[in-house]
Amino acid sequence: MTEKRARQSLTGEVVSVKMEKTVVVKVVRKVKHPLYRKYIKIDKKYFAHTGAIEPKMGDTVKISSVRPISKNKHWQVSEIIREAKIIG
């Protein structure tokens, strides 16, 4: 009866790195509209704790749920999936 539950994880893009140990990750989902049956994009921003991983602006990261770290932080960056391309 003491089996561990798999942590919820989301994938999104880093949109802000202005805080010290926190990044803002924008997660985009496609949801079917209940009346018109067309897919629409819905985005939501999450505050995520960085820890040892230091993502940059535009990186695609995977975040996983953790116990509440602060008032708004309930997620932690678990890995960087794709780094942002720097042009110029």
Contacts in CASP RR format, 6 or more apart in sequence:
PFRMAT RR
TARGET T0000
AUTHOR 0000-0000-0000
METHOD contacts of the structure
MODEL  1
MTEKRARQSLTGEVVSVKMEKTVVVKVVRKVKHPLYRKYIKIDKKYFAHT
GAIEPKMGDTVKISSVRPISKNKHWQVSEIIREAKIIG
7 64 0 8 1.000
7 65 0 8 1.000
7 66 0 8 1.000
8 64 0 8 1.000
8 65 0 8 1.000
9 62 0 8 1.000
9 63 0 8 1.000
9 64 0 8 1.000
9 65 0 8 1.000
9 78 0 8 1.000
10 25 0 8 1.000
10 27 0 8 1.000
10 46 0 8 1.000
10 62 0 8 1.000
10 63 0 8 1.000
10 64 0 8 1.000
10 75 0 8 1.000
11 27 0 8 1.000
11 60 0 8 1.000
11 61 0 8 1.000
11 62 0 8 1.000
11 63 0 8 1.000
11 81 0 8 1.000
12 25 0 8 1.000
12 26 0 8 1.000
12 27 0 8 1.000
12 28 0 8 1.000
12 60 0 8 1.000
12 61 0 8 1.000
12 62 0 8 1.000
12 63 0 8 1.000
13 25 0 8 1.000
13 26 0 8 1.000
13 28 0 8 1.000
13 58 0 8 1.000
13 59 0 8 1.000
13 60 0 8 1.000
13 61 0 8 1.000
14 23 0 8 1.000
14 24 0 8 1.000
14 25 0 8 1.000
14 55 0 8 1.000
14 56 0 8 1.000
14 57 0 8 1.000
14 58 0 8 1.000
14 59 0 8 1.000
14 60 0 8 1.000
14 61 0 8 1.000
14 84 0 8 1.000
15 24 0 8 1.000
15 25 0 8 1.000
15 26 0 8 1.000
15 45 0 8 1.000
15 57 0 8 1.000
15 58 0 8 1.000
16 23 0 8 1.000
16 24 0 8 1.000
16 57 0 8 1.000
17 23 0 8 1.000
17 55 0 8 1.000
17 56 0 8 1.000
17 57 0 8 1.000
21 49 0 8 1.000
21 50 0 8 1.000
21 51 0 8 1.000
22 47 0 8 1.000
22 48 0 8 1.000
22 49 0 8 1.000
22 50 0 8 1.000
22 73 0 8 1.000
23 47 0 8 1.000
23 48 0 8 1.000
23 50 0 8 1.000
23 55 0 8 1.000
23 61 0 8 1.000
23 77 0 8 1.000
24 45 0 8 1.000
24 46 0 8 1.000
24 47 0 8 1.000
24 48 0 8 1.000
25 45 0 8 1.000
25 46 0 8 1.000
25 48 0 8 1.000
25 61 0 8 1.000
25 63 0 8 1.000
25 75 0 8 1.000
25 77 0 8 1.000
26 43 0 8 1.000
26 44 0 8 1.000
26 45 0 8 1.000
27 43 0 8 1.000
27 44 0 8 1.000
27 45 0 8 1.000
27 46 0 8 1.000
27 63 0 8 1.000
28 41 0 8 1.000
28 42 0 8 1.000
28 43 0 8 1.000
29 41 0 8 1.000
29 42 0 8 1.000
29 43 0 8 1.000
29 44 0 8 1.000
30 39 0 8 1.000
30 40 0 8 1.000
30 41 0 8 1.000
30 42 0 8 1.000
31 39 0 8 1.000
31 40 0 8 1.000
31 42 0 8 1.000
32 38 0 8 1.000
32 39 0 8 1.000
32 40 0 8 1.000
33 39 0 8 1.000
33 40 0 8 1.000
46 63 0 8 1.000
46 74 0 8 1.000
46 75 0 8 1.000
47 72 0 8 1.000
47 73 0 8 1.000
47 74 0 8 1.000
47 75 0 8 1.000
48 61 0 8 1.000
48 63 0 8 1.000
48 73 0 8 1.000
48 75 0 8 1.000
48 76 0 8 1.000
48 77 0 8 1.000
49 66 0 8 1.000
49 69 0 8 1.000
49 73 0 8 1.000
49 75 0 8 1.000
49 76 0 8 1.000
49 77 0 8 1.000
50 76 0 8 1.000
50 77 0 8 1.000
51 76 0 8 1.000
51 77 0 8 1.000
53 61 0 8 1.000
53 77 0 8 1.000
53 78 0 8 1.000
53 79 0 8 1.000
53 80 0 8 1.000
55 61 0 8 1.000
55 77 0 8 1.000
55 80 0 8 1.000
56 83 0 8 1.000
56 84 0 8 1.000
57 84 0 8 1.000
58 84 0 8 1.000
59 80 0 8 1.000
59 81 0 8 1.000
59 82 0 8 1.000
59 83 0 8 1.000
59 84 0 8 1.000
60 80 0 8 1.000
60 81 0 8 1.000
60 82 0 8 1.000
61 77 0 8 1.000
61 78 0 8 1.000
61 79 0 8 1.000
61 80 0 8 1.000
61 81 0 8 1.000
62 77 0 8 1.000
62 78 0 8 1.000
62 79 0 8 1.000
62 81 0 8 1.000
63 75 0 8 1.000
63 76 0 8 1.000
63 77 0 8 1.000
63 78 0 8 1.000
64 75 0 8 1.000
64 76 0 8 1.000
64 78 0 8 1.000
65 74 0 8 1.000
65 75 0 8 1.000
65 76 0 8 1.000
66 74 0 8 1.000
66 75 0 8 1.000
66 76 0 8 1.000
67 74 0 8 1.000
68 74 0 8 1.000
69 76 0 8 1.000
END
